[in-house]
């Protein structure tokens, strides 16, 4: 995953059930990626998709 420009850090607190869902998605995506993505990768992908989707039609 490319992160353009200077990266900034964002701290997010989540419940255990949310972490479990992120970890499940990590395993799911690892089959197509060849390695297990980090939790940060999953959150980054989810935010990118959400922000792209929410920008359409708003």
PyMOL Python script that loads the backbone (N, CA, C, O; Angstrom):
from pymol import cmd

cmd.read_pdbstr("""\
ATOM      1  N   UNK A   1       0.821  -1.169   0.000  1.00  0.00           N
ATOM      2  CA  UNK A   1       0.000   0.000   0.000  1.00  0.00           C
ATOM      3  C   UNK A   1       0.869   1.238   0.000  1.00  0.00           C
ATOM      4  O   UNK A   1       1.831   1.335   0.763  1.00  0.00           O
ATOM      5  N   UNK A   2       0.527   2.187  -0.861  1.00  0.00           N
ATOM      6  CA  UNK A   2       1.281   3.427  -0.930  1.00  0.00           C
ATOM      7  C   UNK A   2       0.673   4.464  -0.001  1.00  0.00           C
ATOM      8  O   UNK A   2      -0.546   4.620   0.070  1.00  0.00           O
ATOM      9  N   UNK A   3       1.526   5.154   0.695  1.00  0.00           N
ATOM     10  CA  UNK A   3       1.100   6.278   1.516  1.00  0.00           C
ATOM     11  C   UNK A   3       1.858   7.481   0.987  1.00  0.00           C
ATOM     12  O   UNK A   3       3.064   7.608   1.200  1.00  0.00           O
ATOM     13  N   UNK A   4       1.147   8.364   0.296  1.00  0.00           N
ATOM     14  CA  UNK A   4       1.796   9.491  -0.347  1.00  0.00           C
ATOM     15  C   UNK A   4       2.169  10.591   0.619  1.00  0.00           C
ATOM     16  O   UNK A   4       1.475  10.827   1.608  1.00  0.00           O
ATOM     17  N   UNK A   5       3.256  11.253   0.332  1.00  0.00           N
ATOM     18  CA  UNK A   5       3.677  12.385   1.140  1.00  0.00           C
ATOM     19  C   UNK A   5       4.100  11.996   2.536  1.00  0.00           C
ATOM     20  O   UNK A   5       4.432  10.843   2.813  1.00  0.00           O
ATOM     21  N   UNK A   6       4.080  12.980   3.405  1.00  0.00           N
ATOM     22  CA  UNK A   6       4.470  12.763   4.790  1.00  0.00           C
ATOM     23  C   UNK A   6       3.322  12.097   5.545  1.00  0.00           C
ATOM     24  O   UNK A   6       2.195  12.591   5.527  1.00  0.00           O
ATOM     25  N   UNK A   7       3.608  10.988   6.200  1.00  0.00           N
ATOM     26  CA  UNK A   7       2.580  10.265   6.940  1.00  0.00           C
ATOM     27  C   UNK A   7       2.375  10.861   8.319  1.00  0.00           C
ATOM     28  O   UNK A   7       3.314  11.350   8.947  1.00  0.00           O
ATOM     29  N   UNK A   8       1.163  10.816   8.771  1.00  0.00           N
ATOM     30  CA  UNK A   8       0.793  11.244  10.122  1.00  0.00           C
ATOM     31  C   UNK A   8       0.198  10.048  10.836  1.00  0.00           C
ATOM     32  O   UNK A   8      -0.367   9.155  10.204  1.00  0.00           O
ATOM     33  N   UNK A   9       0.323  10.030  12.142  1.00  0.00           N
ATOM     34  CA  UNK A   9      -0.194   8.926  12.938  1.00  0.00           C
ATOM     35  C   UNK A   9      -1.540   9.308  13.533  1.00  0.00           C
ATOM     36  O   UNK A   9      -1.749  10.447  13.950  1.00  0.00           O
ATOM     37  N   UNK A  10      -2.457   8.332  13.565  1.00  0.00           N
ATOM     38  CA  UNK A  10      -3.777   8.526  14.136  1.00  0.00           C
ATOM     39  C   UNK A  10      -4.040   7.393  15.119  1.00  0.00           C
ATOM     40  O   UNK A  10      -4.062   6.225  14.730  1.00  0.00           O
ATOM     41  N   UNK A  11      -4.237   7.724  16.363  1.00  0.00           N
ATOM     42  CA  UNK A  11      -4.513   6.714  17.385  1.00  0.00           C
ATOM     43  C   UNK A  11      -6.023   6.541  17.514  1.00  0.00           C
ATOM     44  O   UNK A  11      -6.769   7.516  17.600  1.00  0.00           O
ATOM     45  N   UNK A  12      -6.456   5.285  17.526  1.00  0.00           N
ATOM     46  CA  UNK A  12      -7.879   4.980  17.612  1.00  0.00           C
ATOM     47  C   UNK A  12      -8.081   3.898  18.663  1.00  0.00           C
ATOM     48  O   UNK A  12      -7.387   2.881  18.651  1.00  0.00           O
ATOM     49  N   UNK A  13      -9.019   4.109  19.565  1.00  0.00           N
ATOM     50  CA  UNK A  13      -9.362   3.094  20.570  1.00  0.00           C
ATOM     51  C   UNK A  13     -10.590   2.347  20.083  1.00  0.00           C
ATOM     52  O   UNK A  13     -11.574   2.955  19.661  1.00  0.00           O
ATOM     53  N   UNK A  14     -10.522   1.010  20.146  1.00  0.00           N
ATOM     54  CA  UNK A  14     -11.643   0.182  19.709  1.00  0.00           C
ATOM     55  C   UNK A  14     -11.881  -0.951  20.699  1.00  0.00           C
ATOM     56  O   UNK A  14     -11.006  -1.286  21.498  1.00  0.00           O
ATOM     57  N   UNK A  15     -13.059  -1.528  20.639  1.00  0.00           N
ATOM     58  CA  UNK A  15     -13.399  -2.654  21.497  1.00  0.00           C
ATOM     59  C   UNK A  15     -12.754  -3.931  20.960  1.00  0.00           C
ATOM     60  O   UNK A  15     -12.349  -3.998  19.800  1.00  0.00           O
ATOM     61  N   UNK A  16     -12.667  -4.939  21.824  1.00  0.00           N
ATOM     62  CA  UNK A  16     -12.062  -6.224  21.454  1.00  0.00           C
ATOM     63  C   UNK A  16     -12.744  -6.846  20.243  1.00  0.00           C
ATOM     64  O   UNK A  16     -12.080  -7.434  19.389  1.00  0.00           O
ATOM     65  N   UNK A  17     -14.062  -6.722  20.165  1.00  0.00           N
ATOM     66  CA  UNK A  17     -14.792  -7.318  19.035  1.00  0.00           C
ATOM     67  C   UNK A  17     -14.363  -6.680  17.711  1.00  0.00           C
ATOM     68  O   UNK A  17     -14.320  -7.347  16.678  1.00  0.00           O
ATOM     69  N   UNK A  18     -14.051  -5.405  17.754  1.00  0.00           N
ATOM     70  CA  UNK A  18     -13.585  -4.696  16.560  1.00  0.00           C
ATOM     71  C   UNK A  18     -12.209  -5.207  16.151  1.00  0.00           C
ATOM     72  O   UNK A  18     -11.943  -5.421  14.968  1.00  0.00           O
ATOM     73  N   UNK A  19     -11.336  -5.400  17.141  1.00  0.00           N
ATOM     74  CA  UNK A  19     -10.005  -5.949  16.851  1.00  0.00           C
ATOM     75  C   UNK A  19     -10.109  -7.353  16.271  1.00  0.00           C
ATOM     76  O   UNK A  19      -9.358  -7.710  15.364  1.00  0.00           O
ATOM     77  N   UNK A  20     -11.039  -8.148  16.792  1.00  0.00           N
ATOM     78  CA  UNK A  20     -11.225  -9.503  16.278  1.00  0.00           C
ATOM     79  C   UNK A  20     -11.653  -9.466  14.808  1.00  0.00           C
ATOM     80  O   UNK A  20     -11.193 -10.276  14.004  1.00  0.00           O
ATOM     81  N   UNK A  21     -12.531  -8.530  14.464  1.00  0.00           N
ATOM     82  CA  UNK A  21     -12.966  -8.394  13.075  1.00  0.00           C
ATOM     83  C   UNK A  21     -11.814  -7.949  12.178  1.00  0.00           C
ATOM     84  O   UNK A  21     -11.683  -8.425  11.050  1.00  0.00           O
ATOM     85  N   UNK A  22     -10.978  -7.036  12.678  1.00  0.00           N
ATOM     86  CA  UNK A  22      -9.802  -6.598  11.918  1.00  0.00           C
ATOM     87  C   UNK A  22      -8.860  -7.778  11.695  1.00  0.00           C
ATOM     88  O   UNK A  22      -8.354  -7.968  10.589  1.00  0.00           O
ATOM     89  N   UNK A  23      -8.625  -8.563  12.730  1.00  0.00           N
ATOM     90  CA  UNK A  23      -7.729  -9.719  12.602  1.00  0.00           C
ATOM     91  C   UNK A  23      -8.281 -10.754  11.627  1.00  0.00           C
ATOM     92  O   UNK A  23      -7.521 -11.378  10.887  1.00  0.00           O
ATOM     93  N   UNK A  24      -9.594 -10.939  11.623  1.00  0.00           N
ATOM     94  CA  UNK A  24     -10.213 -11.858  10.660  1.00  0.00           C
ATOM     95  C   UNK A  24      -9.967 -11.373   9.240  1.00  0.00           C
ATOM     96  O   UNK A  24      -9.631 -12.161   8.357  1.00  0.00           O
ATOM     97  N   UNK A  25     -10.132 -10.092   9.027  1.00  0.00           N
ATOM     98  CA  UNK A  25      -9.919  -9.507   7.698  1.00  0.00           C
ATOM     99  C   UNK A  25      -8.459  -9.605   7.290  1.00  0.00           C
ATOM    100  O   UNK A  25      -8.166  -9.776   6.107  1.00  0.00           O
ATOM    101  N   UNK A  26      -7.534  -9.502   8.239  1.00  0.00           N
ATOM    102  CA  UNK A  26      -6.103  -9.649   7.943  1.00  0.00           C
ATOM    103  C   UNK A  26      -5.821 -11.023   7.357  1.00  0.00           C
ATOM    104  O   UNK A  26      -5.112 -11.153   6.359  1.00  0.00           O
ATOM    105  N   UNK A  27      -6.388 -12.055   7.993  1.00  0.00           N
ATOM    106  CA  UNK A  27      -6.177 -13.422   7.513  1.00  0.00           C
ATOM    107  C   UNK A  27      -6.814 -13.604   6.141  1.00  0.00           C
ATOM    108  O   UNK A  27      -6.220 -14.206   5.246  1.00  0.00           O
ATOM    109  N   UNK A  28      -8.023 -13.082   5.983  1.00  0.00           N
ATOM    110  CA  UNK A  28      -8.735 -13.186   4.701  1.00  0.00           C
ATOM    111  C   UNK A  28      -7.929 -12.556   3.566  1.00  0.00           C
ATOM    112  O   UNK A  28      -7.774 -13.153   2.501  1.00  0.00           O
ATOM    113  N   UNK A  29      -7.421 -11.356   3.797  1.00  0.00           N
ATOM    114  CA  UNK A  29      -6.672 -10.648   2.751  1.00  0.00           C
ATOM    115  C   UNK A  29      -5.283 -11.230   2.520  1.00  0.00           C
ATOM    116  O   UNK A  29      -4.719 -11.059   1.439  1.00  0.00           O
ATOM    117  N   UNK A  30      -4.726 -11.909   3.507  1.00  0.00           N
ATOM    118  CA  UNK A  30      -3.382 -12.463   3.362  1.00  0.00           C
ATOM    119  C   UNK A  30      -3.318 -13.507   2.250  1.00  0.00           C
ATOM    120  O   UNK A  30      -2.266 -13.709   1.644  1.00  0.00           O
ATOM    121  N   UNK A  31      -4.438 -14.164   1.984  1.00  0.00           N
ATOM    122  CA  UNK A  31      -4.470 -15.192   0.933  1.00  0.00           C
ATOM    123  C   UNK A  31      -4.180 -14.599  -0.434  1.00  0.00           C
ATOM    124  O   UNK A  31      -3.538 -15.245  -1.261  1.00  0.00           O
ATOM    125  N   UNK A  32      -4.638 -13.390  -0.683  1.00  0.00           N
ATOM    126  CA  UNK A  32      -4.404 -12.746  -1.968  1.00  0.00           C
ATOM    127  C   UNK A  32      -3.162 -11.882  -2.008  1.00  0.00           C
ATOM    128  O   UNK A  32      -2.660 -11.565  -3.086  1.00  0.00           O
ATOM    129  N   UNK A  33      -2.659 -11.495  -0.841  1.00  0.00           N
ATOM    130  CA  UNK A  33      -1.516 -10.579  -0.777  1.00  0.00           C
ATOM    131  C   UNK A  33      -0.180 -11.297  -0.633  1.00  0.00           C
ATOM    132  O   UNK A  33       0.864 -10.724  -0.945  1.00  0.00           O
ATOM    133  N   UNK A  34      -0.197 -12.545  -0.165  1.00  0.00           N
ATOM    134  CA  UNK A  34       1.051 -13.269   0.025  1.00  0.00           C
ATOM    135  C   UNK A  34       1.690 -13.061   1.379  1.00  0.00           C
ATOM    136  O   UNK A  34       2.624 -13.776   1.740  1.00  0.00           O
ATOM    137  N   UNK A  35       1.201 -12.090   2.136  1.00  0.00           N
ATOM    138  CA  UNK A  35       1.672 -11.858   3.505  1.00  0.00           C
ATOM    139  C   UNK A  35       0.495 -11.305   4.309  1.00  0.00           C
ATOM    140  O   UNK A  35      -0.501 -10.855   3.742  1.00  0.00           O
ATOM    141  N   UNK A  36       0.623 -11.346   5.623  1.00  0.00           N
ATOM    142  CA  UNK A  36      -0.455 -10.865   6.465  1.00  0.00           C
ATOM    143  C   UNK A  36      -0.319  -9.356   6.640  1.00  0.00           C
ATOM    144  O   UNK A  36       0.690  -8.881   7.160  1.00  0.00           O
ATOM    145  N   UNK A  37      -1.336  -8.594   6.206  1.00  0.00           N
ATOM    146  CA  UNK A  37      -1.269  -7.145   6.388  1.00  0.00           C
ATOM    147  C   UNK A  37      -1.392  -6.777   7.868  1.00  0.00           C
ATOM    148  O   UNK A  37      -1.969  -7.526   8.656  1.00  0.00           O
ATOM    149  N   UNK A  38      -0.858  -5.648   8.226  1.00  0.00           N
ATOM    150  CA  UNK A  38      -0.937  -5.188   9.617  1.00  0.00           C
ATOM    151  C   UNK A  38      -2.340  -4.669   9.925  1.00  0.00           C
ATOM    152  O   UNK A  38      -3.142  -4.426   9.022  1.00  0.00           O
ATOM    153  N   UNK A  39      -2.613  -4.507  11.202  1.00  0.00           N
ATOM    154  CA  UNK A  39      -3.881  -3.896  11.591  1.00  0.00           C
ATOM    155  C   UNK A  39      -3.979  -2.487  11.008  1.00  0.00           C
ATOM    156  O   UNK A  39      -5.049  -2.059  10.574  1.00  0.00           O
ATOM    157  N   UNK A  40      -2.870  -1.784  11.002  1.00  0.00           N
ATOM    158  CA  UNK A  40      -2.859  -0.429  10.425  1.00  0.00           C
ATOM    159  C   UNK A  40      -3.221  -0.457   8.955  1.00  0.00           C
ATOM    160  O   UNK A  40      -3.953   0.410   8.477  1.00  0.00           O
ATOM    161  N   UNK A  41      -2.711  -1.452   8.229  1.00  0.00           N
ATOM    162  CA  UNK A  41      -3.054  -1.583   6.808  1.00  0.00           C
ATOM    163  C   UNK A  41      -4.556  -1.753   6.624  1.00  0.00           C
ATOM    164  O   UNK A  41      -5.153  -1.131   5.745  1.00  0.00           O
ATOM    165  N   UNK A  42      -5.167  -2.595   7.453  1.00  0.00           N
ATOM    166  CA  UNK A  42      -6.602  -2.854   7.338  1.00  0.00           C
ATOM    167  C   UNK A  42      -7.399  -1.591   7.638  1.00  0.00           C
ATOM    168  O   UNK A  42      -8.338  -1.266   6.911  1.00  0.00           O
ATOM    169  N   UNK A  43      -7.039  -0.882   8.691  1.00  0.00           N
ATOM    170  CA  UNK A  43      -7.747   0.351   9.041  1.00  0.00           C
ATOM    171  C   UNK A  43      -7.560   1.384   7.936  1.00  0.00           C
ATOM    172  O   UNK A  43      -8.504   2.095   7.591  1.00  0.00           O
ATOM    173  N   UNK A  44      -6.363   1.475   7.382  1.00  0.00           N
ATOM    174  CA  UNK A  44      -6.080   2.426   6.296  1.00  0.00           C
ATOM    175  C   UNK A  44      -6.937   2.108   5.074  1.00  0.00           C
ATOM    176  O   UNK A  44      -7.529   3.008   4.479  1.00  0.00           O
ATOM    177  N   UNK A  45      -7.005   0.824   4.695  1.00  0.00           N
ATOM    178  CA  UNK A  45      -7.811   0.402   3.544  1.00  0.00           C
ATOM    179  C   UNK A  45      -9.283   0.739   3.784  1.00  0.00           C
ATOM    180  O   UNK A  45      -9.958   1.274   2.905  1.00  0.00           O
ATOM    181  N   UNK A  46      -9.775   0.418   4.992  1.00  0.00           N
ATOM    182  CA  UNK A  46     -11.178   0.676   5.315  1.00  0.00           C
ATOM    183  C   UNK A  46     -11.490   2.172   5.251  1.00  0.00           C
ATOM    184  O   UNK A  46     -12.521   2.566   4.707  1.00  0.00           O
ATOM    185  N   UNK A  47     -10.613   2.999   5.799  1.00  0.00           N
ATOM    186  CA  UNK A  47     -10.837   4.442   5.766  1.00  0.00           C
ATOM    187  C   UNK A  47     -10.804   4.987   4.343  1.00  0.00           C
ATOM    188  O   UNK A  47     -11.620   5.833   3.977  1.00  0.00           O
ATOM    189  N   UNK A  48      -9.864   4.504   3.546  1.00  0.00           N
ATOM    190  CA  UNK A  48      -9.785   4.949   2.152  1.00  0.00           C
ATOM    191  C   UNK A  48     -11.068   4.613   1.413  1.00  0.00           C
ATOM    192  O   UNK A  48     -11.612   5.453   0.696  1.00  0.00           O
ATOM    193  N   UNK A  49     -11.558   3.385   1.582  1.00  0.00           N
ATOM    194  CA  UNK A  49     -12.788   2.977   0.899  1.00  0.00           C
ATOM    195  C   UNK A  49     -13.984   3.772   1.395  1.00  0.00           C
ATOM    196  O   UNK A  49     -14.814   4.200   0.594  1.00  0.00           O
ATOM    197  N   UNK A  50     -14.085   3.977   2.700  1.00  0.00           N
ATOM    198  CA  UNK A  50     -15.191   4.747   3.263  1.00  0.00           C
ATOM    199  C   UNK A  50     -15.185   6.180   2.754  1.00  0.00           C
ATOM    200  O   UNK A  50     -16.225   6.701   2.352  1.00  0.00           O
ATOM    201  N   UNK A  51     -14.044   6.807   2.769  1.00  0.00           N
ATOM    202  CA  UNK A  51     -13.962   8.195   2.368  1.00  0.00           C
ATOM    203  C   UNK A  51     -14.217   8.373   0.879  1.00  0.00           C
ATOM    204  O   UNK A  51     -14.799   9.379   0.474  1.00  0.00           O
ATOM    205  N   UNK A  52     -13.794   7.418   0.056  1.00  0.00           N
ATOM    206  CA  UNK A  52     -14.092   7.475  -1.379  1.00  0.00           C
ATOM    207  C   UNK A  52     -15.576   7.300  -1.615  1.00  0.00           C
ATOM    208  O   UNK A  52     -16.170   8.015  -2.423  1.00  0.00           O
ATOM    209  N   UNK A  53     -16.186   6.339  -0.904  1.00  0.00           N
ATOM    210  CA  UNK A  53     -17.604   6.060  -1.075  1.00  0.00           C
ATOM    211  C   UNK A  53     -18.461   7.219  -0.558  1.00  0.00           C
ATOM    212  O   UNK A  53     -19.445   7.600  -1.192  1.00  0.00           O
ATOM    213  N   UNK A  54     -18.084   7.773   0.593  1.00  0.00           N
ATOM    214  CA  UNK A  54     -18.893   8.824   1.186  1.00  0.00           C
ATOM    215  C   UNK A  54     -18.797  10.127   0.383  1.00  0.00           C
ATOM    216  O   UNK A  54     -19.687  10.973   0.463  1.00  0.00           O
ATOM    217  N   UNK A  55     -17.719  10.286  -0.388  1.00  0.00           N
ATOM    218  CA  UNK A  55     -17.553  11.482  -1.200  1.00  0.00           C
ATOM    219  C   UNK A  55     -18.410  11.482  -2.448  1.00  0.00           C
ATOM    220  O   UNK A  55     -18.658  12.538  -3.028  1.00  0.00           O
ATOM    221  N   UNK A  56     -18.868  10.307  -2.871  1.00  0.00           N
ATOM    222  CA  UNK A  56     -19.702  10.203  -4.073  1.00  0.00           C
ATOM    223  C   UNK A  56     -21.152  10.455  -3.694  1.00  0.00           C
ATOM    224  O   UNK A  56     -21.694   9.806  -2.799  1.00  0.00           O
ATOM    225  N   UNK A  57     -21.752  11.373  -4.361  1.00  0.00           N
ATOM    226  CA  UNK A  57     -23.166  11.642  -4.150  1.00  0.00           C
ATOM    227  C   UNK A  57     -23.470  12.505  -2.937  1.00  0.00           C
ATOM    228  O   UNK A  57     -24.639  12.737  -2.626  1.00  0.00           O
ATOM    229  N   UNK A  58     -22.455  12.979  -2.254  1.00  0.00           N
ATOM    230  CA  UNK A  58     -22.702  13.875  -1.112  1.00  0.00           C
ATOM    231  C   UNK A  58     -22.499  15.299  -1.513  1.00  0.00           C
ATOM    232  O   UNK A  58     -22.659  16.201  -0.690  1.00  0.00           O
TER     233      UNK A  58
END
""", "prot")
cmd.dss("prot")
cmd.show_as("cartoon", "prot")
cmd.util.cbc("prot")
cmd.orient("prot")
